[in-house]
Amino acid sequence: GAERWDLAVDAAVALEAQWPEIVPQLEYWDNNVAWAIFRARADDPAAIQEGLRRVRTELKQRPDDPVVRNTLGLGLYRDKQFDLAETVLRDLMKGANDEELANDVFIHVLCLLGLGRDADAKAEYEAHQGIEGGELRGEAEAALIERGLLQSR
């Protein structure tokens, strides 16, 4: 859970401090640290801003990379920029297959809930509930259950 992601953030920050010359050579470094921040420290506004700074740095190098855009969508969602996050994810999901949708669709469901579009969120979840994987599936399911849109298992 979040504890594992928190350890990853701490380890990444320690690595950056100890070997700053190595970090720029590591592919997807800022994106991966941002993802870990968004998973571990979802309730920490300063951490979310740091994660957004990192993912935007990564976007400068990889503006069309779906992995980076997915991380951006999660960060915008965590920052409660639901409109922008929903747009990023909706665009990312166009033409994607189920495997590619695995993380995107559940973040998108959360964005729809954030926007108060409960019926759309429930319909999207139901349309994609057969997708394997998706790290944010549990969070999306819990949010749907909390809103009374889904029965707990």
Accessible surface in RSA format (square Angstrom, percent):
REM  Atomic radii and reference values for relative SASA: ProtOr
REM  Chains: A
REM  Algorithm: Lee & Richards
REM  Probe-radius: 1.40
REM  Slices: 20
REM RES _ NUM      All-atoms   Total-Side   Main-Chain    Non-polar    All polar
REM                ABS   REL    ABS   REL    ABS   REL    ABS   REL    ABS   REL
RES GLY A   1    68.31  84.2   0.00   N/A  68.31  84.2  35.90  98.5  32.41  72.6
RES ALA A   2    50.18  46.1  41.25  63.7   8.93  20.3  42.69  60.1   7.49  19.8
RES GLU A   3   131.48  75.5 126.39  95.6   5.09  12.1  69.64 134.7  61.84  50.5
RES ARG A   4   151.57  63.6 146.67  74.8   4.90  11.7  69.12  94.5  82.44  50.0
RES TRP A   5    42.28  17.0  42.11  20.4   0.17   0.4  40.55  21.6   1.73   2.8
RES ASP A   6    49.27  34.5  49.27  49.0   0.00   0.0   9.48  22.3  39.79  39.7
RES LEU A   7   126.17  70.3 122.96  88.0   3.21   8.1 123.12  86.5   3.05   8.2
RES ALA A   8    43.40  39.9  30.67  47.3  12.73  29.0  38.53  54.3   4.88  12.9
RES VAL A   9     1.73   1.1   1.73   1.6   0.00   0.0   1.73   1.5   0.00   0.0
RES ASP A  10    74.01  51.8  66.68  66.4   7.33  17.3  27.75  65.3  46.26  46.1
RES ALA A  11    63.53  58.4  50.77  78.4  12.76  29.0  58.87  82.9   4.67  12.4
RES ALA A  12    11.94  11.0   8.37  12.9   3.57   8.1  11.55  16.3   0.39   1.0
RES VAL A  13    76.78  50.5  76.11  68.9   0.67   1.6  76.11  66.1   0.67   1.8
RES ALA A  14    57.15  52.5  48.09  74.2   9.06  20.6  55.04  77.5   2.10   5.6
RES LEU A  15    50.96  28.4  47.92  34.3   3.04   7.6  50.36  35.4   0.60   1.6
RES GLU A  16    37.35  21.4  33.46  25.3   3.90   9.3  19.28  37.3  18.07  14.8
RES ALA A  17    83.38  76.7  48.76  75.2  34.62  78.8  60.62  85.4  22.76  60.3
RES GLN A  18   122.29  68.4  97.38  71.2  24.92  59.3  30.09  64.0  92.20  69.9
RES TRP A  19   110.10  44.2 110.10  53.3   0.00   0.0  82.83  44.2  27.28  44.2
RES PRO A  20    80.69  58.8  71.07  64.8   9.62  35.0  73.14  60.4   7.55  46.9
RES GLU A  21   108.14  62.1  94.08  71.2  14.06  33.5  68.66 132.8  39.48  32.2
RES ILE A  22    67.54  38.4  67.54  50.3   0.00   0.0  67.54  48.6   0.00   0.0
RES VAL A  23    17.02  11.2  16.59  15.0   0.43   1.0  16.59  14.4   0.43   1.2
RES PRO A  24   110.19  80.3  69.83  63.7  40.36 146.7  81.73  67.5  28.45 176.8
RES GLN A  25   141.45  79.1 106.62  77.9  34.82  82.9  46.12  98.2  95.33  72.3
RES LEU A  26    69.89  38.9  61.46  44.0   8.43  21.2  63.36  44.5   6.53  17.6
RES GLU A  27   128.37  73.7 103.47  78.3  24.90  59.3  33.83  65.4  94.54  77.2
RES TYR A  28    56.70  26.5  55.46  31.6   1.23   3.2  35.39  26.6  21.31  26.3
RES TRP A  29    36.64  14.7  35.03  17.0   1.61   3.8  35.73  19.1   0.91   1.5
RES ASP A  30    30.08  21.1  29.41  29.3   0.67   1.6   0.05   0.1  30.03  30.0
RES ASN A  31     2.83   1.9   2.83   2.7   0.00   0.0   0.00   0.0   2.83   2.7
RES ASN A  32    81.65  56.3  75.84  73.3   5.80  14.0  25.72  61.9  55.93  54.1
RES VAL A  33     5.74   3.8   3.79   3.4   1.95   4.7   5.74   5.0   0.00   0.0
RES ALA A  34     0.00   0.0   0.00   0.0   0.00   0.0   0.00   0.0   0.00   0.0
RES TRP A  35    22.76   9.1  22.76  11.0   0.00   0.0  21.72  11.6   1.04   1.7
RES ALA A  36     4.84   4.5   4.84   7.5   0.00   0.0   4.84   6.8   0.00   0.0
RES ILE A  37     6.57   3.7   6.57   4.9   0.00   0.0   6.57   4.7   0.00   0.0
RES PHE A  38     0.00   0.0   0.00   0.0   0.00   0.0   0.00   0.0   0.00   0.0
RES ARG A  39    49.39  20.7  37.93  19.3  11.46  27.3   0.05   0.1  49.34  29.9
RES ALA A  40    19.47  17.9   0.00   0.0  19.47  44.3   0.02   0.0  19.45  51.5
RES ARG A  41    63.37  26.6  58.31  29.7   5.06  12.0  20.57  28.1  42.80  25.9
RES ALA A  42    34.02  31.3  22.28  34.4  11.74  26.7  22.28  31.4  11.74  31.1
RES ASP A  43   143.37 100.4 113.37 112.8  30.00  70.9  43.50 102.4  99.86  99.6
RES ASP A  44    59.85  41.9  57.25  57.0   2.60   6.1  18.29  43.0  41.56  41.4
RES PRO A  45   102.38  74.6  97.52  88.9   4.86  17.7 102.04  84.2   0.35   2.2
RES ALA A  46    76.75  70.6  62.07  95.8  14.68  33.4  69.19  97.4   7.56  20.0
RES ALA A  47    13.36  12.3   6.44   9.9   6.92  15.7  12.74  17.9   0.62   1.6
RES ILE A  48     2.96   1.7   2.96   2.2   0.00   0.0   2.96   2.1   0.00   0.0
RES GLN A  49    89.39  50.0  84.64  61.9   4.75  11.3  46.17  98.3  43.22  32.8
RES GLU A  50    57.59  33.1  53.67  40.6   3.92   9.3  31.72  61.4  25.87  21.1
RES GLY A  51     0.00   0.0   0.00   N/A   0.00   0.0   0.00   0.0   0.00   0.0
RES LEU A  52     1.24   0.7   1.24   0.9   0.00   0.0   1.24   0.9   0.00   0.0
RES ARG A  53   127.17  53.4 120.32  61.3   6.86  16.3  73.18 100.0  53.99  32.7
RES ARG A  54    14.46   6.1  14.46   7.4   0.00   0.0   0.00   0.0  14.46   8.8
RES VAL A  55     0.00   0.0   0.00   0.0   0.00   0.0   0.00   0.0   0.00   0.0
RES ARG A  56   101.86  42.8 100.22  51.1   1.64   3.9  46.15  63.1  55.70  33.8
RES THR A  57    43.47  30.9  42.18  42.8   1.29   3.1  31.73  42.6  11.74  17.7
RES GLU A  58     6.28   3.6   5.95   4.5   0.32   0.8   0.32   0.6   5.95   4.9
RES LEU A  59    31.41  17.5  29.65  21.2   1.76   4.4  29.80  20.9   1.61   4.3
RES LYS A  60   171.10  83.5 137.04  84.1  34.06  81.1  93.80  84.4  77.31  82.3
RES GLN A  61   125.50  70.2  92.12  67.3  33.37  79.5  40.28  85.7  85.21  64.6
RES ARG A  62    49.81  20.9  43.74  22.3   6.07  14.5  21.02  28.7  28.78  17.4
RES PRO A  63    82.29  60.0  73.17  66.7   9.13  33.2  73.55  60.7   8.74  54.3
RES ASP A  64   116.43  81.6 105.21 104.7  11.21  26.5  35.35  83.2  81.08  80.9
RES ASP A  65    24.88  17.4  17.30  17.2   7.58  17.9   9.36  22.0  15.52  15.5
RES PRO A  66    79.90  58.2  78.41  71.5   1.49   5.4  78.65  64.9   1.25   7.7
RES VAL A  67    82.76  54.5  78.28  70.9   4.47  10.8  82.32  71.5   0.43   1.2
RES VAL A  68     0.00   0.0   0.00   0.0   0.00   0.0   0.00   0.0   0.00   0.0
RES ARG A  69    58.56  24.6  58.56  29.8   0.00   0.0   6.37   8.7  52.18  31.6
RES ASN A  70    12.65   8.7  12.65  12.2   0.00   0.0   6.75  16.2   5.90   5.7
RES THR A  71     2.31   1.6   2.31   2.3   0.00   0.0   0.00   0.0   2.31   3.5
RES LEU A  72    20.49  11.4  20.49  14.7   0.00   0.0  20.49  14.4   0.00   0.0
RES GLY A  73     0.00   0.0   0.00   N/A   0.00   0.0   0.00   0.0   0.00   0.0
RES LEU A  74     0.00   0.0   0.00   0.0   0.00   0.0   0.00   0.0   0.00   0.0
RES GLY A  75     0.00   0.0   0.00   N/A   0.00   0.0   0.00   0.0   0.00   0.0
RES LEU A  76     1.65   0.9   1.65   1.2   0.00   0.0   1.65   1.2   0.00   0.0
RES TYR A  77    36.51  17.0  34.70  19.7   1.80   4.7   6.92   5.2  29.59  36.5
RES ARG A  78    24.91  10.5  14.59   7.4  10.32  24.6   6.48   8.9  18.43  11.2
RES ASP A  79    42.04  29.5  25.62  25.5  16.42  38.8   3.92   9.2  38.12  38.0
RES LYS A  80   152.29  74.3 133.76  82.1  18.53  44.1  91.43  82.3  60.86  64.8
RES GLN A  81    62.92  35.2  54.43  39.8   8.49  20.2  32.62  69.4  30.30  23.0
RES PHE A  82    46.73  23.4  44.38  27.5   2.35   6.1  44.38  26.9   2.35   6.7
RES ASP A  83   102.22  71.6  97.90  97.4   4.32  10.2  34.76  81.8  67.46  67.3
RES LEU A  84    87.80  48.9  84.22  60.3   3.58   9.0  86.85  61.0   0.96   2.6
RES ALA A  85     0.00   0.0   0.00   0.0   0.00   0.0   0.00   0.0   0.00   0.0
RES GLU A  86     7.93   4.6   7.93   6.0   0.00   0.0   0.00   0.0   7.93   6.5
RES THR A  87    51.73  36.8  51.73  52.4   0.00   0.0  36.15  48.6  15.58  23.5
RES VAL A  88    20.96  13.8  18.00  16.3   2.97   7.1  20.96  18.2   0.00   0.0
RES LEU A  89     0.00   0.0   0.00   0.0   0.00   0.0   0.00   0.0   0.00   0.0
RES ARG A  90   104.15  43.7 102.46  52.2   1.69   4.0  47.07  64.3  57.08  34.6
RES ASP A  91    56.79  39.8  45.58  45.4  11.20  26.5  11.39  26.8  45.40  45.3
RES LEU A  92    16.43   9.2   5.07   3.6  11.36  28.6   5.96   4.2  10.47  28.2
RES MET A  93    27.45  14.2  19.96  13.2   7.49  17.8  20.26  17.2   7.20   9.5
RES LYS A  94   144.45  70.5 116.23  71.3  28.23  67.2  85.53  77.0  58.92  62.8
RES GLY A  95    88.53 109.2   0.00   N/A  88.53 109.2  44.82 123.0  43.71  97.9
RES ALA A  96    26.27  24.2   5.78   8.9  20.49  46.6   8.63  12.2  17.64  46.7
RES ASN A  97    84.95  58.6  75.04  72.5   9.91  23.9  44.02 105.9  40.93  39.6
RES ASP A  98    86.43  60.5  82.07  81.7   4.35  10.3  24.81  58.4  61.62  61.4
RES GLU A  99   151.94  87.2 133.34 100.9  18.60  44.3  52.99 102.5  98.95  80.8
RES GLU A 100   103.85  59.6  83.70  63.3  20.15  48.0  42.57  82.3  61.27  50.0
RES LEU A 101    12.22   6.8  12.22   8.7   0.00   0.0  12.22   8.6   0.00   0.0
RES ALA A 102    15.13  13.9  15.13  23.4   0.00   0.0  15.13  21.3   0.00   0.0
RES ASN A 103    44.07  30.4  42.36  40.9   1.71   4.1   5.08  12.2  38.99  37.7
RES ASP A 104     9.43   6.6   9.43   9.4   0.00   0.0   0.00   0.0   9.43   9.4
RES VAL A 105     0.00   0.0   0.00   0.0   0.00   0.0   0.00   0.0   0.00   0.0
RES PHE A 106     0.02   0.0   0.02   0.0   0.00   0.0   0.02   0.0   0.00   0.0
RES ILE A 107     0.00   0.0   0.00   0.0   0.00   0.0   0.00   0.0   0.00   0.0
RES HIS A 108    10.34   5.7  10.34   7.2   0.00   0.0  10.34  10.7   0.00   0.0
RES VAL A 109     0.00   0.0   0.00   0.0   0.00   0.0   0.00   0.0   0.00   0.0
RES LEU A 110     2.32   1.3   2.06   1.5   0.26   0.7   2.06   1.4   0.26   0.7
RES CYS A 111     0.00   0.0   0.00   0.0   0.00   0.0   0.00   0.0   0.00   0.0
RES LEU A 112     3.53   2.0   3.53   2.5   0.00   0.0   3.53   2.5   0.00   0.0
RES LEU A 113     6.04   3.4   5.38   3.8   0.66   1.7   5.38   3.8   0.66   1.8
RES GLY A 114    29.00  35.8   0.00   N/A  29.00  35.8   9.25  25.4  19.75  44.2
RES LEU A 115    54.77  30.5  24.65  17.6  30.12  75.7  29.74  20.9  25.03  67.3
RES GLY A 116    55.14  68.0   0.00   N/A  55.14  68.0  26.61  73.0  28.53  63.9
RES ARG A 117   101.61  42.7  94.25  48.0   7.36  17.5  45.05  61.6  56.56  34.3
RES ASP A 118    40.67  28.5  38.79  38.6   1.88   4.4  15.38  36.2  25.29  25.2
RES ALA A 119    80.47  74.0  66.83 103.1  13.65  31.0  72.47 102.1   8.00  21.2
RES ASP A 120    63.70  44.6  59.66  59.4   4.04   9.5  12.12  28.5  51.58  51.4
RES ALA A 121     0.00   0.0   0.00   0.0   0.00   0.0   0.00   0.0   0.00   0.0
RES LYS A 122    75.27  36.7  75.27  46.2   0.00   0.0  23.75  21.4  51.52  54.9
RES ALA A 123    57.75  53.1  50.29  77.6   7.47  17.0  54.42  76.6   3.33   8.8
RES GLU A 124    28.31  16.3  22.34  16.9   5.97  14.2   8.22  15.9  20.09  16.4
RES TYR A 125     2.29   1.1   2.26   1.3   0.03   0.1   0.53   0.4   1.75   2.2
RES GLU A 126    79.58  45.7  66.65  50.4  12.93  30.8  22.20  42.9  57.38  46.8
RES ALA A 127    79.51  73.1  37.82  58.4  41.69  94.8  50.57  71.2  28.94  76.7
RES HIS A 128    42.49  23.2  40.20  27.9   2.29   5.9  23.79  24.5  18.70  21.8
RES GLN A 129    93.88  52.5  81.78  59.8  12.10  28.8  19.54  41.6  74.34  56.4
RES GLY A 130    65.49  80.8   0.00   N/A  65.49  80.8  42.99 118.0  22.50  50.4
RES ILE A 131     8.03   4.6   2.99   2.2   5.03  12.1   5.00   3.6   3.03   8.2
RES GLU A 132   153.87  88.3 141.05 106.7  12.82  30.5  66.87 129.3  87.00  71.0
RES GLY A 133    50.16  61.9   0.00   N/A  50.16  61.9  39.41 108.1  10.76  24.1
RES GLY A 134    18.71  23.1   0.00   N/A  18.71  23.1   0.62   1.7  18.09  40.5
RES GLU A 135    80.84  46.4  56.08  42.4  24.76  58.9  39.93  77.2  40.91  33.4
RES LEU A 136     0.19   0.1   0.16   0.1   0.03   0.1   0.19   0.1   0.00   0.0
RES ARG A 137    46.90  19.7  46.90  23.9   0.00   0.0  30.61  41.8  16.30   9.9
RES GLY A 138    45.42  56.0   0.00   N/A  45.42  56.0  36.19  99.3   9.23  20.7
RES GLU A 139    62.13  35.7  50.69  38.3  11.44  27.2  37.33  72.2  24.80  20.2
RES ALA A 140     0.00   0.0   0.00   0.0   0.00   0.0   0.00   0.0   0.00   0.0
RES GLU A 141    24.37  14.0  24.37  18.4   0.00   0.0   4.57   8.8  19.79  16.2
RES ALA A 142    58.23  53.5  50.42  77.8   7.80  17.8  54.37  76.6   3.86  10.2
RES ALA A 143    26.49  24.4  21.05  32.5   5.44  12.4  25.71  36.2   0.78   2.1
RES LEU A 144     0.46   0.3   0.46   0.3   0.00   0.0   0.46   0.3   0.00   0.0
RES ILE A 145    63.70  36.3  55.05  41.0   8.65  20.9  55.05  39.6   8.65  23.5
RES GLU A 146   156.01  89.6 120.88  91.5  35.13  83.6  45.96  88.9 110.05  89.9
RES ARG A 147   111.66  46.9  82.59  42.1  29.08  69.2  31.31  42.8  80.36  48.7
RES GLY A 148    60.20  74.2   0.00   N/A  60.20  74.2  31.69  87.0  28.52  63.9
RES LEU A 149    35.97  20.0  30.09  21.5   5.88  14.8  33.20  23.3   2.77   7.5
RES LEU A 150    40.57  22.6  32.01  22.9   8.55  21.5  35.66  25.0   4.91  13.2
RES GLN A 151   156.36  87.4 144.78 105.8  11.58  27.6  60.69 129.2  95.66  72.6
RES SER A 152    82.32  69.6  59.81  79.8  22.52  51.9  24.44  52.0  57.89  81.1
RES ARG A 153   228.34  95.9 154.70  78.9  73.64 175.3 107.52 146.9 120.82  73.2
END  Absolute sums over single chains surface
CHAIN  1 A     8280.3       6679.1       1601.2       4541.3       3739.1
END  Absolute sums over all chains
TOTAL          8280.3       6679.1       1601.2       4541.3       3739.1
